[in-house]
């Protein structure tokens, strides 16, 4: 190990938990959902669909492929359940609502770093 590298456990997270968070936020729509819920605490699937489609189009990524109905279906069946399984959000599929989970400070710190990197990349592309 390089002298500048530190094991994941020093961040207060076991490496397995860190792996779970990284996998959960590997997809751009899930990062967008986390950023939005970190600011708004909860939202409906319809709201989140509007947010994801708007952000993707604003970033100029896959604007043609970003169909509202397809995005809503993907959020409901894939992205929100992944975030729920990772303990980042609580997703009520029956009520079609997602709420930011109560997260420990070490998890919030890791998620903030990931989303800061995502925002920096988006800013750099423009």
BABAMI-840744 format. One line per 2 residues: number of its first residue (from 1); their letters; for each residue y, z, x of N, C-alpha, C, O. Coordinates in steps of 0.001 Angstrom, whole numbers. Example, Ala and Ser with C-alpha at 12.3 -4.5 7.8 and 13.67 -1.06 7.14 Angstrom:
BEGIN
1) as) -5690 7800 13190 -4500 7800 12300 -3300 7800 13200 -3319 8465 14236; -2250 7080 12850 -1060 7140 13670 30 7870 12900 1138 8039 13409
This chain:
BEGIN
1) xx) -1178 0 841 0 0 0 1235 0 882 1301 768 1842; 2194 -823 587 3457 -909 1287 4201 422 1147 4035 1120 147
3) xx) 5015 773 2137 5732 2041 2079 6718 2116 918 7114 3210 517; 7124 960 369 8066 942 -743 7378 961 -2100 8025 1187 -3123
5) xx) 6090 729 -2112 5345 733 -3372 4944 2156 -3715 4606 2960 -2846; 4991 2444 -5016 4558 3745 -5483 3534 3529 -6580 3648 2576 -7349
7) xx) 2542 4390 -6666 1575 4241 -7753 2259 4439 -9100 3262 5146 -9203; 1706 3805 -10132 2293 3874 -11477 2421 5305 -11967 3345 5610 -12722
9) xx) 1520 6195 -11560 1546 7570 -12047 2841 8285 -11683 3218 9234 -12372; 3541 7865 -10619 4773 8546 -10240 5873 8331 -11261 6847 9084 -11267
11) xx) 5755 7339 -12117 6756 7114 -13152 6527 8034 -14340 7289 7984 -15305; 5512 8863 -14296 5202 9735 -15411 4226 9113 -16395 3892 9728 -17408
13) xx) 3766 7908 -16112 2817 7220 -16986 1525 6959 -16232 1550 6519 -15083; 404 7226 -16869 -862 6797 -16260 -912 5269 -16214 -336 4602 -17074
15) xx) -1589 4722 -15227 -1617 3259 -15105 -2177 2570 -16331 -1749 1462 -16655; -3116 3185 -17020 -3668 2567 -18232 -2586 2424 -19313 -2518 1409 -20006
17) xx) -1748 3451 -19444 -653 3394 -20432 362 2328 -20026 857 1585 -20873; 668 2253 -18740 1581 1227 -18247 1027 -162 -18530 1771 -1046 -18956
19) xx) -253 -367 -18304 -887 -1660 -18599 -759 -2005 -20076 -478 -3151 -20427; -964 -1015 -20941 -847 -1227 -22388 563 -1667 -22756 738 -2605 -23534
21) xx) 1563 -999 -22205 2955 -1354 -22499 3296 -2758 -22004 3962 -3529 -22696; 2834 -3075 -20806 3119 -4400 -20248 2463 -5504 -21070 3069 -6548 -21314
23) xx) 1228 -5271 -21494 549 -6264 -22344 1276 -6399 -23678 1451 -7508 -24182; 1698 -5275 -24249 2360 -5308 -25560 3681 -6078 -25504 4048 -6752 -26466
25) xx) 4383 -5981 -24396 5681 -6653 -24294 5612 -7957 -23499 6638 -8479 -23061; 4411 -8471 -23319 4246 -9733 -22591 4792 -10916 -23386 5187 -11923 -22799
27) xx) 4817 -10806 -24702 5295 -11910 -25551 6757 -11675 -25927 7146 -10570 -26305; 7552 -12726 -25816 8983 -12623 -26107 9282 -12075 -27505 10175 -11237 -27630
29) xx) 8584 -12502 -28559 8905 -11931 -29882 8743 -10411 -29932 9495 -9732 -30631; 7773 -9877 -29199 7572 -8427 -29201 8683 -7720 -28437 9074 -6613 -28808
31) xx) 9198 -8339 -27377 10336 -7746 -26667 11573 -7750 -27574 12326 -6777 -27614; 11770 -8844 -28292 12909 -8940 -29211 12790 -7866 -30297 13777 -7208 -30628
33) xx) 11612 -7690 -30840 11399 -6667 -31871 11716 -5281 -31309 12402 -4491 -31958; 11221 -4985 -30110 11499 -3672 -29517 12993 -3472 -29331 13519 -2420 -29695
35) xx) 13685 -4453 -28776 15133 -4337 -28552 15846 -4065 -29879 16711 -3192 -29958; 15481 -4810 -30908 16118 -4648 -32211 15842 -3263 -32794 16760 -2596 -33272
37) xx) 14591 -2833 -32757 14252 -1525 -33325 14830 -374 -32503 15120 688 -33055; 15002 -566 -31205 15629 474 -30383 17070 705 -30822 17609 1798 -30644
39) xx) 17688 -313 -31391 19069 -193 -31870 19154 151 -33355 20136 752 -33789; 18132 -224 -34149 18207 -55 -35602 17144 867 -36186 17185 1151 -37383
41) xx) 16216 1334 -35403 15153 2269 -35779 14073 1679 -36679 12888 1878 -36411; 14444 959 -37741 13424 357 -38601 13967 -933 -39202 15173 -1173 -39234
43) xx) 13031 -1757 -39679 13412 -3041 -40275 12242 -3585 -41066 11091 -3202 -40860; 12566 -4484 -41974 11516 -5183 -42713 11031 -6366 -41881 11686 -6780 -40926
45) xx) 9889 -6893 -42255 9370 -8079 -41574 10337 -9249 -41755 10510 -10060 -40845; 10954 -9333 -42905 11930 -10407 -43155 13113 -10297 -42191 13533 -11294 -41605
47) xx) 13649 -9083 -42027 14747 -8875 -41077 14319 -9251 -39667 15039 -9952 -38956; 13147 -8783 -39268 12663 -9056 -37917 12428 -10548 -37700 12659 -11064 -36606
49) xx) 11976 -11230 -38727 11785 -12678 -38623 13121 -13362 -38383 13231 -14233 -37520; 14133 -12970 -39144 15480 -13531 -38946 15969 -13280 -37522 16540 -14167 -36887
51) xx) 15742 -12071 -37030 16189 -11698 -35682 15461 -12523 -34627 16097 -13088 -33737; 14142 -12597 -34716 13362 -13332 -33712 13730 -14813 -33712 13970 -15391 -32652
53) xx) 13777 -15426 -34882 14122 -16852 -34961 15525 -17073 -34408 15748 -18017 -33650; 16466 -16219 -34775 17842 -16357 -34286 17941 -16227 -32781 18630 -17016 -32134
55) xx) 17251 -15225 -32206 17313 -15022 -30759 16653 -16164 -30008 17174 -16630 -28995; 15520 -16612 -30496 14822 -17714 -29808 15684 -18972 -29834 15806 -19664 -28822
57) xx) 16271 -19265 -30968 17145 -20442 -31058 18380 -20274 -30185 18798 -21224 -29523; 18972 -19080 -30173 20162 -18832 -29353 19855 -18968 -27862 20712 -19376 -27078
59) xx) 18640 -18628 -27484 18234 -18746 -26083 17820 -20173 -25737 17578 -20489 -24572; 17740 -21029 -26746 17388 -22423 -26497 15936 -22641 -26167 15578 -23668 -25591
61) xx) 15089 -21690 -26524 13660 -21805 -26236 12921 -22227 -27485 13056 -21594 -28532; 12161 -23263 -27392 11301 -23707 -28484 12026 -23737 -29827 11444 -23390 -30855
63) xx) 13279 -24144 -29821 14061 -24152 -31058 13394 -25008 -32132 13414 -24648 -33309; 12807 -26132 -31740 12143 -26993 -32715 10860 -26351 -33244 10496 -26537 -34405
65) xx) 10187 -25604 -32393 8908 -25012 -32778 9084 -23668 -33492 8112 -23108 -34000; 10303 -23153 -33534 10536 -21827 -34103 10764 -21924 -35612 11888 -21792 -36097
67) xx) 9691 -22153 -36327 9710 -22245 -37782 9707 -20838 -38373 8929 -19987 -37942; 10576 -20587 -39361 10721 -19253 -39940 9404 -18749 -40533 8989 -17627 -40245
69) xx) 8751 -19558 -41348 7505 -19129 -41994 6398 -18853 -40982 5667 -17870 -41105; 6279 -19721 -39985 5258 -19502 -38951 5559 -18233 -38149 4649 -17484 -37793
71) xx) 6836 -18004 -37871 7227 -16804 -37129 6912 -15554 -37936 6391 -14579 -37394; 7224 -15575 -39223 6942 -14421 -40089 5437 -14125 -40112 5024 -12969 -40020
73) xx) 4642 -15160 -40234 3186 -14983 -40238 2711 -14392 -38916 1871 -13492 -38899; 3247 -14896 -37814 2860 -14389 -36490 3280 -12928 -36314 2540 -12138 -35726
75) xx) 4455 -12566 -36815 4888 -11177 -36713 3943 -10267 -37502 3511 -9224 -37011; 3637 -10675 -38715 2807 -9854 -39599 1367 -9716 -39084 803 -8622 -39102
77) xx) 789 -10803 -38637 -635 -10788 -38271 -909 -10496 -36796 -2004 -10054 -36448; 71 -10738 -35930 -203 -10586 -34506 757 -9616 -33827 331 -8574 -33330
79) xx) 2041 -9942 -33797 2978 -9200 -32957 3186 -7745 -33389 3133 -6843 -32552; 3419 -7507 -34670 3628 -6125 -35119 2363 -5278 -34983 2464 -4120 -34576
81) xx) 1172 -5800 -35305 -34 -5000 -35045 -242 -4668 -33558 -716 -3578 -33234; 105 -5589 -32659 -19 -5302 -31217 915 -4161 -30835 514 -3239 -30125
83) xx) 2165 -4220 -31305 3119 -3150 -31002 2678 -1822 -31614 2865 -762 -31016; 2098 -1886 -32794 1576 -681 -33441 406 -108 -32644 359 1095 -32391
85) xx) -524 -952 -32254 -1683 -503 -31463 -1253 121 -30136 -1906 1034 -29633; -146 -379 -29571 358 148 -28300 1164 1427 -28488 1563 2061 -27511
87) xx) 1405 1811 -29753 2152 3037 -30023 3653 2891 -29871 4368 3888 -29773; 4140 1650 -29849 5574 1409 -29696 6273 1424 -31050 7391 1924 -31172
89) xx) 5617 880 -32056 6153 904 -33413 5073 1406 -34368 3884 1423 -34050; 5525 1807 -35527 4616 2098 -36628 4820 978 -37630 5914 805 -38166
91) xx) 3767 220 -37881 3868 -925 -38777 3115 -637 -40058 1914 -366 -40036; 3821 -696 -41173 3216 -532 -42489 3084 -1926 -43095 4045 -2470 -43640
93) xx) 1897 -2491 -42995 1669 -3862 -43473 1847 -3969 -44983 2284 -5007 -45481; 1518 -2922 -45707 1676 -2962 -47166 3147 -2983 -47573 3537 -3724 -48476
95) xx) 3948 -2178 -46915 5381 -2116 -47224 6191 -3164 -46459 7373 -3371 -46733; 5528 -3831 -45480 6195 -4857 -44670 7393 -4285 -43905 8460 -4895 -43848
97) xx) 7187 -3085 -43313 8242 -2445 -42530 7701 -2004 -41178 6526 -1668 -41032; 8589 -2016 -40202 8259 -1532 -38866 9312 -501 -38475 10506 -682 -38717
99) xx) 8845 576 -37871 9725 1657 -37437 9414 1968 -35984 8249 2019 -35590; 10441 2172 -35199 10240 2542 -33806 9525 3882 -33756 9931 4833 -34423
101) xx) 8471 3955 -32975 7705 5195 -32839 8502 6197 -32004 9403 5822 -31253; 8160 7454 -32146 8736 8487 -31308 8072 8362 -29931 6864 8555 -29796
103) xx) 8861 8045 -28935 8319 7740 -27614 8779 8764 -26588 9916 9232 -26649; 7907 9121 -25642 8320 10033 -24572 9320 9341 -23639 9332 8114 -23542
105) xx) 10152 10123 -22958 11175 9546 -22072 10613 8575 -21028 11252 7567 -20727; 9440 8857 -20476 8876 7968 -19453 8558 6593 -20041 8736 5577 -19369
107) xx) 8093 6554 -21284 7811 5279 -21950 9100 4548 -22258 9188 3337 -22054; 10098 5262 -22744 11402 4645 -23041 11993 4035 -21774 12568 2948 -21817
109) xx) 11855 4726 -20658 12380 4224 -19386 11706 2906 -18984 12380 1962 -18573; 10390 2847 -19103 9660 1622 -18763 10052 494 -19705 10304 -624 -19258
111) xx) 10106 774 -21003 10471 -255 -21984 11893 -742 -21752 12167 -1935 -21889; 12800 162 -21404 14188 -241 -21131 14254 -1156 -19912 15012 -2126 -19905
113) xx) 13473 -855 -18892 13448 -1706 -17692 12950 -3111 -18036 13523 -4107 -17595; 11884 -3177 -18823 11326 -4479 -19210 12346 -5273 -20020 12548 -6461 -19768
115) xx) 12984 -4628 -20983 13939 -5356 -21825 15203 -5714 -21053 15807 -6753 -21317; 15620 -4869 -20098 16763 -5219 -19252 16461 -6474 -18433 17319 -7345 -18292
117) xx) 15255 -6566 -17899 14852 -7749 -17142 14850 -8989 -18035 15280 -10064 -17616; 14365 -8834 -19260 14339 -9943 -20215 15756 -10414 -20528 16015 -11617 -20558
119) xx) 16663 -9488 -20758 18061 -9838 -21057 18714 -10515 -19852 19453 -11488 -20004; 18439 -9997 -18661 19016 -10586 -17448 18534 -12022 -17263 19304 -12897 -16868
121) xx) 17251 -12258 -17552 16714 -13620 -17452 17394 -14533 -18455 17750 -15664 -18127; 17576 -14049 -19672 18224 -14856 -20720 19667 -15158 -20338 20142 -16274 -20547
123) xx) 20375 -14167 -19775 21759 -14382 -19355 21836 -15384 -18211 22760 -16195 -18147; 20865 -15324 -17315 20834 -16222 -16159 20586 -17674 -16587 21072 -18609 -15950
125) xx) 19825 -17849 -17673 19501 -19196 -18143 20702 -19890 -18776 20724 -21115 -18888; 21689 -19118 -19184 22861 -19721 -19840 23964 -19947 -18888 25020 -20446 -19275
